[in-house]
Amino acid sequence: MSAEITESELRERVRTLLSEIHPDDPSVDSITFRGAQYDHGLAWVHFPEGLGGLGLSRADQAIVADELGSNAKNITNDLAVNAIGIGMGAPTVLTYGTPDMHERFLRPIFTGEEIWCQMFSEPGAGSDVAGLSSRAVRDGDDWIINGQKVWTSLAHHSTYGMLLVRTDPSLPKHDGMSYFVLDMKAPGVDVRPLHQITGEAEFNEVFFNDVRIPHSMMLGHEGQGWRVAITTLMNERVALAGNSSRRGQGDIAKLVETWQTRRHDYGSSASEVAQRALAQDKVLQTYIEAEMLRITHERAKASMTQGVPGPEGSVGKLMSAELNKKIYEVAMDLLGNDALTYEPGYELRRPGDHAMEGDSTLKHAFLRMRAQSIEGGTSEIMRNILAERVLGLPGDVRNDKDVPWVEIPRSG
Ligand SMILES: Cc1cc2nc3c(=O)[nH]c(=O)nc-3n(C[C@H](O)[C@H](O)[C@H](O)COP(=O)(O)OP(=O)(O)OC[C@H]3O[C@@H](n4cnc5c(N)ncnc54)[C@H](O)[C@@H]3O)c2cc1C
């Protein structure tokens, strides 16, 4: 907590906000309430004053969340409002944007009036995103973009996209990229759905055909794209790591609930008693791992201040991805043969179109969690980052690091 604002003063500020405008009032919509929250500096308290913050520590946001949660029911979750915009777009704009960009972009990101997406991955560049091929060529005050992105979550809802492209192919791959904020409705931007194993299309392919983008929409300067992208990625890992703050809540609660209902299904034969004991052990072991992750998050939150999160964010991302996969694997084991059906069916749909209930929610989560160790950087890449940048172990082999991008052999 900053020397200027004590915890009780921060709580008082939240109560003042709620006395002026309350999210449980049926005449107040989420955008209006979140706008007021931003204007009171309570959107992201570690941002500067006037930009939705109070210049406090990142960890202090938990106090705001706690006070809001204790005094209002109708609080919208940042992840549901604008996951990529709030988790990654806002900190990147804050760090590299001009004052005009701060004014223009930050408030509508927080309110959810303008949804953002992230366009880094390409068919030939995912883990090695610095190898990407989409090109931007300067034309007067504009740049002209051609190429393709893939796995672009929420592009179909987005007003703006964070776009990483190659502006100088003669430089080594990390040096020849620049970073833009792209108007997703600009002529030549073509968004096409991609369906996941759940049947849903929450992500897309995005094609650029001579898309014109003003130079003023560049974040950072020409050739600085990799540095800007690292800011986005470090924040992404923190956002994806989640922050389950209460013991036994979140995904692990669903496993415990499944155990509570399924534990009576075992018979009294010696073999079924043994199976039940084994299943109970698995649930307990998973619960212990969830609790270890929760405590790790608490430690990370306590040490978080302002600025760009470091490689330590990869610990939470790695652990939560692997744990969430495990939670639903154990849940499927508990369901036994009942796990073999998938009630929502494989009708291709956009998320939000189809509400899922009961067991089907568990099965949907089981399938969706498979993506967690891929999205935002795979678990193998997280282990590489931790090995190299936290533990100081020797680096991965990178033969193409200093070679001009244009000379690196590639197919297509
Ligand atoms: C649900 C979901 C949402 C996504 N949303 C977005 C989005 O909004 N925007 C966006 O830009 N991208 C998005 N992605 C893409 C994601 O970032 C990439 O899929 C991811 O970085 C992996 O890249 P890739 O798929 O090209 O796999 P590859 O990089 O081809 O990797 C294939 C396999 O090789 C392994 N591997 C690769 N390199 C190494 C190495 N050096 N050491 C050890 N193992 C290695 C990987 O771990 C993986 O197992 C999303 C992905 C998913 C699944």
The ligand as a MOL file (V3000), in Angstrom:
LIG
                    3D

  0  0  0     0  0            999 V3000
M  V30 BEGIN CTAB
M  V30 COUNTS 53 58 0 0 0
M  V30 BEGIN ATOM
M  V30 1 C -7.2890 -21.4020 -27.3910 0
M  V30 2 C -6.1450 -20.6670 -28.0280 0
M  V30 3 C -6.2240 -19.2890 -28.1680 0
M  V30 4 C -5.1840 -18.5860 -28.7830 0
M  V30 5 N -5.3190 -17.2210 -28.9350 0
M  V30 6 C -4.3510 -16.5340 -29.5720 0
M  V30 7 C -4.5180 -15.1360 -29.8240 0
M  V30 8 O -5.5360 -14.5220 -29.4510 0
M  V30 9 N -3.5520 -14.4880 -30.4920 0
M  V30 10 C -2.4210 -15.1040 -30.9250 0
M  V30 11 O -1.5660 -14.4440 -31.4930 0
M  V30 12 N -2.2280 -16.4400 -30.7170 0
M  V30 13 C -3.1830 -17.1570 -30.0650 0
M  V30 14 N -3.0140 -18.5160 -29.8520 0
M  V30 15 C -1.8470 -19.1820 -30.4230 0
M  V30 16 C -0.8250 -19.6680 -29.4150 0
M  V30 17 O -0.0980 -18.5940 -28.8630 0
M  V30 18 C 0.0870 -20.6650 -30.1530 0
M  V30 19 O -0.7200 -21.7670 -30.5300 0
M  V30 20 C 1.2360 -21.1300 -29.3000 0
M  V30 21 O 2.1430 -20.0810 -29.0710 0
M  V30 22 C 1.9810 -22.3260 -29.9550 0
M  V30 23 O 2.3030 -22.0480 -31.2530 0
M  V30 24 P 1.9650 -23.0910 -32.4110 0
M  V30 25 O 0.5320 -23.4570 -32.2880 0
M  V30 26 O 2.4300 -22.5020 -33.6990 0
M  V30 27 O 2.8170 -24.3900 -32.0750 0
M  V30 28 P 4.3560 -24.6400 -32.3970 0
M  V30 29 O 5.1530 -23.4320 -32.0330 0
M  V30 30 O 4.4790 -25.1330 -33.8120 0
M  V30 31 O 4.7190 -25.7880 -31.3800 0
M  V30 32 C 4.4280 -27.1740 -31.6400 0
M  V30 33 C 4.9800 -27.9970 -30.4850 0
M  V30 34 O 6.4150 -27.8350 -30.4260 0
M  V30 35 C 6.8140 -27.4040 -29.1310 0
M  V30 36 N 7.9430 -26.4660 -29.2380 0
M  V30 37 C 8.0690 -25.4520 -30.1380 0
M  V30 38 N 9.2290 -24.7980 -29.9350 0
M  V30 39 C 9.8560 -25.4080 -28.8880 0
M  V30 40 C 11.0940 -25.2010 -28.1960 0
M  V30 41 N 11.9160 -24.2220 -28.5460 0
M  V30 42 N 11.3980 -26.0240 -27.1620 0
M  V30 43 C 10.5610 -27.0370 -26.7910 0
M  V30 44 N 9.3760 -27.2980 -27.4160 0
M  V30 45 C 9.0330 -26.4900 -28.4440 0
M  V30 46 C 5.5890 -26.6720 -28.5670 0
M  V30 47 O 5.6230 -26.6590 -27.1530 0
M  V30 48 C 4.4450 -27.5200 -29.1160 0
M  V30 49 O 4.2440 -28.6600 -28.3200 0
M  V30 50 C -4.0330 -19.2640 -29.2410 0
M  V30 51 C -3.9470 -20.6530 -29.0940 0
M  V30 52 C -4.9900 -21.3570 -28.5110 0
M  V30 53 C -4.8760 -22.8460 -28.3680 0
M  V30 END ATOM
M  V30 BEGIN BOND
M  V30 1 1 1 2
M  V30 2 1 2 3
M  V30 3 2 2 52
M  V30 4 2 3 4
M  V30 5 1 4 5
M  V30 6 1 4 50
M  V30 7 2 5 6
M  V30 8 1 6 7
M  V30 9 1 6 13
M  V30 10 2 7 8
M  V30 11 1 7 9
M  V30 12 1 9 10
M  V30 13 2 10 11
M  V30 14 1 10 12
M  V30 15 2 12 13
M  V30 16 1 13 14
M  V30 17 1 14 15
M  V30 18 1 14 50
M  V30 19 1 15 16
M  V30 20 1 16 17
M  V30 21 1 16 18
M  V30 22 1 18 19
M  V30 23 1 18 20
M  V30 24 1 20 21
M  V30 25 1 20 22
M  V30 26 1 22 23
M  V30 27 1 23 24
M  V30 28 2 24 25
M  V30 29 1 24 26
M  V30 30 1 24 27
M  V30 31 1 27 28
M  V30 32 2 28 29
M  V30 33 1 28 30
M  V30 34 1 28 31
M  V30 35 1 31 32
M  V30 36 1 32 33
M  V30 37 1 33 34
M  V30 38 1 33 48
M  V30 39 1 34 35
M  V30 40 1 35 36
M  V30 41 1 35 46
M  V30 42 1 36 37
M  V30 43 1 36 45
M  V30 44 2 37 38
M  V30 45 1 38 39
M  V30 46 1 39 40
M  V30 47 2 39 45
M  V30 48 1 40 41
M  V30 49 2 40 42
M  V30 50 1 42 43
M  V30 51 2 43 44
M  V30 52 1 44 45
M  V30 53 1 46 47
M  V30 54 1 46 48
M  V30 55 1 48 49
M  V30 56 2 50 51
M  V30 57 1 51 52
M  V30 58 1 52 53
M  V30 END BOND
M  V30 END CTAB
M  END
